[in-house]
Amino acid sequence: MTRRTILTDRQRSALFALPTDDAQLLRHYMLADDDLGHINERRRPANRIGFALQLCALRFPGRSLNSGEVIPQPLLAFIGAQLGIPADALLTYAARRQTRQQHMDALRRIYGYKMFTGRCARDFKEWLSREAEEARSNEDIVRRFVARCRETQTILPAITTIERLCADALVAAERRIETRIARRIDGEMRKRMIALLTETMPGNISRLVWLRKFEVGNKSTAAGRLLDRLEFLQDLNLPTAVLKGVPVHRITRLRRQGERYFTDGLRDITSDRRIAILACCCVEWEAAIADAVVETHERIVGKTWREAKQLHEARIGDARSAVTETLRGFTAIGTAMITARNDGVPIETVLGRIPEWGQLDQLVATAAQLSTTMADEPLAHVGMGYHRFRRYAPRMLRCLRIECAPVAKPLLAAAMKIRDSRPPDRAEPDFLRPSSKWRRHLKNQDRDDNRFWEVSVLFHLRDAFRAGDMWLAHSRRYGDMKQVLVPMAAAQQEMAQLTMPLDPHTWLADRKARLAAGLKRLAAAARNGTIPHGSIENGTLRIDRLTANVPDKAHELILDLYRRLPTARITDILLEVDAATGFTEAFTHLRTGAPCEDKIGLLNVLLAEGLNLGLRKMAEASNTHDYWQLSRLARWYVESEAMDQALATVVAAQGKLDMARHWGFGTTASSDGQFFPAARQGEAMNAVNAKYGNDPGTKSYSSVNDQYAPFVSRLIPVTASEAPYILSGLLANDAGRLVREQYADTAGYTDHVFGMSGLLDRRLVLRIRDLPSKRFYVFDPTATPTELRKLVAGKIKEDSIVANWPDLFRAIATVNSGRIEPHQMLRKLAGYPRQSNLAVALREVGRIERTLFLIDWILDADMQRRAQIGLNKGEAHHALKNALRIGRQGEIRDRTSEGQHFRIAGLNLLAVIVIYWNTLHLHEAVEARRRDGLDVPPELLAHISPLGWAHILLTGEYRWPKDEGPV
C-alpha cells in the first residue's frame, strides 16, 4: 500500500524532531526534583541518562525514541549536565532491548502516559473526525493531533500512522460537508444550479463563468453589468441557510475551487461536491457582487464630484480674462471720478471723455454675471451626474437589501422614493443637516425639477455606507459593524494581552498623570532653552530639521562589502532561499491541500508575478515550462493566504540571521505607500491622483520592520488616504505583532489613528511636516503652564470617553482579534460628518495620545532620529521594487483587482527573498573582510543595507536545473 503523506520533510522535522536550541531545551527539558528522584533510582549512568531521555521525549515532542535514533549532541549535553553524567555514557544504553522497554513501562506507570491503542485510538479517531472540519490545512490538523496527544498524555503513534489518520479525517470531513450542503438543496434548485454549467451566454461562455467575471467599476455601464449578475443570483433564490454551520474557511475553499474550475471540470466531479461548490459560489458571489455594486456607486459619486470640481475650476479659469477687463473698466471710471473731484471739474465732463463710461451698462451686467460665477462652488455642478445615476440607481436600490440605523431612516426613505420613482415631499429634506450646503442649492431648483434632489440622496447614500449608518444584510465589506464587535466576555479574554483596562477611570488617571508630567517637563525646557534643536517663544514653536548622521567610513564599508558579494542569477537566489527557508511549502493544492511537488514550476510562477512579466512572457524566457503548465500551477496553488504565509516564513528566517541583528530586533517598523502606474487599459482599482500625475494607477502600502523586511504589503486605491492603513500591517501576522513602535509620515496624523494605536498598546511616531502648527489638548487648560497656553487648542471631553468606554473596549478587542482590520474600522468611524458617539470617544482618546506624542517628539531628539532612520528604510525599498518590476515597463496592466493584488504580493515576496539572500551573504562578506585583516566596527554595520541589486542578474533567460522537480 502506498504511504499517504500530507506533510513535507521540513514540517515533519518541526513537529517530531528532538529540540536542539537553548530556548526549547530550557522550556521542555528542565528536570524537576521528582524527575531526578525517579531517574536516580537507576543504578548505571547509561541507564539514568537513557531513562531521562525517554522521559523528555515523551514530554516533547510527545513520542518514544526510535531504535537506533541519533540523539543531537546539544540535547545530550543539556541532560547530562543536569545529571552530572557525560554525554557519551549513552553509547552503552539499552544494550538489552528489554531495558529500554522496561524503562518505557516504568515511565507510563509513574507519569500516566498511554499508548495509542484500543479504546484510546477509537476516541482519538472520533475527536479527529470532529476537529477535521475546523482544520485549515494538512499541517494544522496534524498540529492539533499532536497537541491533543500531549494534553491527554498519549504517546504519539508512528508518523506514518498520524499522517494516514489525519488524511482520512480530512477527506471524510470534506465529504461530510459537501453532503450536508447538498442535502439542504431540493431537486428543483439542483436543476437550476446544474443549468449554470449548461446554459451558454454571449461570447460562448457558460452562465457560471459569466457570473464569476465581475469587477468593481466607475461607470454606469459597469454598475449595470454587476446588477445583471446580482439580479440573476437573487432570482435563483438560494438561501444562505444552506451554508449554516459550515466553517468559513471551508466555504471560502469551495468558492475558490468554483472560481478555478473550468465548466467541464465541474461536470466531471461527483454530484454532491459539484452542488456544494455551486452553492458556495452562488451565496458568496451574491454578497460579493452586492459589495461591488456599492463600491462602484462610491466611485461614480467620486467621479461625479471630481468632474464637478473640474467644471467649476474651468469656469473660474475662463472668467479670469473677463474679470480683468471688467476691473480695468471700473478702474478707469473710478480714476476719472477721483480726478474730477480733486480738480473741481464736473464729473459728467470727465466721464464723457473716457470710452468706458459708454460701456457702463455692459460692465455692470458682466460684473453681476462674474460675481455669480466667482461665488459659485462645485456643488452647483453635481446635477450633471443625474443621467449617469438614473441609468442604474433605481435598479440598484431595488436589488440591494439595505438596513440602517435610526439616524439614517430619513435617508433610506428618500432612497426608496428614487427606487419607486416617486417624487419627494415638498417640505425640506430631513435627511440633510440644517447647516448642509445641499439645502441652499435645493432651494434654488425648480419645484418640478427633482434631479438635484436625487443626486443629493445618492451622494449621501455613499456617505452613509462609508460610515456604517447603512449596511447590507449579507456583506463582507458593508455589513453591520455592531454585529462584528465581539461580546464583552470575549473582549475581556482578548484584551488580556494588552494594557487597556476595563475601567476607564484607571486609564484616564494614568493619562492625566503622564500628561501633567509631560507638560511640566516641556515648560521647564522652554524656560531654560533646553529643547533639542528648537524653542518655544511667545507661544510659537520652532524646531530645526535633523541632519544626516551617517559616518563617512560607512559608505566605504558598504561599497567594499557589496564588491565581495557573488554575482548571482535571480533563479539561483530563489532556489537557495527556498532550500534554506522552505517558503514554497506554503503553496498547497487548493483541492487536496498537498504541497506543490513541482518547485521549479512554482518558482517560475512566483518570479513572473514578482518581476511583473506575466506567465506568457515567463514561459517564453524559461527553459522548463510552457504557458499552460504555469497557468495550471498558478490556478491551483497560488492563493493570497499562501503568499502571506510564504512572506511570513522568509521574514521570520531573515530576522534570525546574524547580520539582521545589527539593524534591529523587529520591534519597530515604518509604513509608506508606493505608486504604480497601471496603464489606460487597466480597469480595476485604477484612478488618477494628481499627486502622481495624470495617468491612472494603483498604490502598494507596505510596512517594513527595522531589519529591512517588508512583512506586509496591500493594494489600496491610489486616491485613498493612507492614514487608516498604518495600523493594519501591525496585526496582519506574527512579524507585525512584534512591532511596538510604528513610524509614518504626516499622512497618518489623525486623532482616530492615534487613539486606536494607543489603545492597541503601540506607539505611533510620525514625521510631521508642519509641526509648529499643531496644538495640544489637555484635561484642564487653566492648569497648563504659562509658557504653553498658546499651544493649547481645547479641553479633553472625559465624559464622552467614560460613557463610551465599553464600546471602545469591544472595538479594540475586535480589531486585535482580527475579525475586522483597523483600516475598515477607522474608515467607518471617520466616514461621515455626523460622527457616532464611538467615533467621538475615540477622537478624544486620540487627542490625548497625540498630545503625549507631541511632547515626547519635541523633547526627544533620539525619537526624531529613530523615526527618520525607520522611514528612510521604508522609502529605500521603493528603489529595490522599482528595479525588480522590470516587465511591461513597470506598469501594472492586469484588468482585475485580483491580478493586481498578486502582482503586488509577488513583488513584495520577491523583494524579501532578495533581502534574505543579501543579509546572508553580507554576513559572509563581513567574515571574509575580517579574515583579510580589515577592521569591521560593529557600529558601522548598523548603516549597511541589504537592498542592493547590482550584483543580481534580473533579465535575460531564466534557466533552471531540470532535475529539481517534475516538468
Secondary structure, DSSP 4 states (H G I P E B T S, - for coil): -PPP--S-HHHHHHHHSPP-SHHHHHHH-PPPHHHHHHHHTS-SHHHHHHHHHHHHHHHTT--PPPTTPPPPHHHHHHHHHHHT--GGGGGGTTSSHHHHHHHHHHHHHHH--B-S-HHHHHHHHHHHHHHHTT--SHHHHHHHHHHHHHHTTBPP--HHHHHHHHHHHHHHHHHHHHHHHHHTS-HHHHHHHHHHHH-EETTTEEHHHHHH-----SSHHHHHHHHHHHHHHHHHT--GGGGTTS-HHHHHHHHHHHHHS-HHHHHHS-HHHHHHHHHHHHHHHHHHHHHHHHHHHHHHHHHHHHHHHHHHHHHHHHHHHHHHHHHHHHHHHHHHHHHHHHHT--HHHHHTTSHHHHTHHHHHHHHHHHHHHHT--GGGGGGGGHHHHHTTHHHHHHHS-EEE-GGGHHHHHHHHHHHTTPPPPSSPPTTS-TT-HHHHHHHTS-TT--HHHHHHHHHHHHHHHHHTSEEESS-SSSS-HHHHSPPHHHHHHHGGGS---SSHHHHHHHHHHHHHHHHHHHHHHHHHT-STTEEEETTEEEEPPPPP---HHHHHHHHHHHHHSPPEEHHHHHHHHHHHH-GGGG-B-TTT-PBPS-HHHHHHHHHHHHTT--HHHHHHHBSS--HHHHHHHHHHH--HHHHHHHHHHHHHHHHTSTGGGGT--S-EEEEEEEEEE-TTT--TT-B--GGG-SS-EEEEEEEEETTS-EEEEEEEETTS-SGGGTTGGGGSSHHHHT--EEEEEGGG--HHHHHHHHHTT-EEEEE-TTGGG--EEES-GGGS-GGGGGGEEEE--HHHHHHTHHHHHHHHHHHHHTSS-HHHHHHHHTS-SS--HHHHHHHHHHHHHHHHHHHHHHH-HHHHHHHHHHHHHHHHHHHHHHHH--GGGG----SSHHHHHHHHHHHHHHHHHHHHHHHHHHHHHHHHHHHTT----HHHHTT--S---TTEE-SS-B---TTSS--
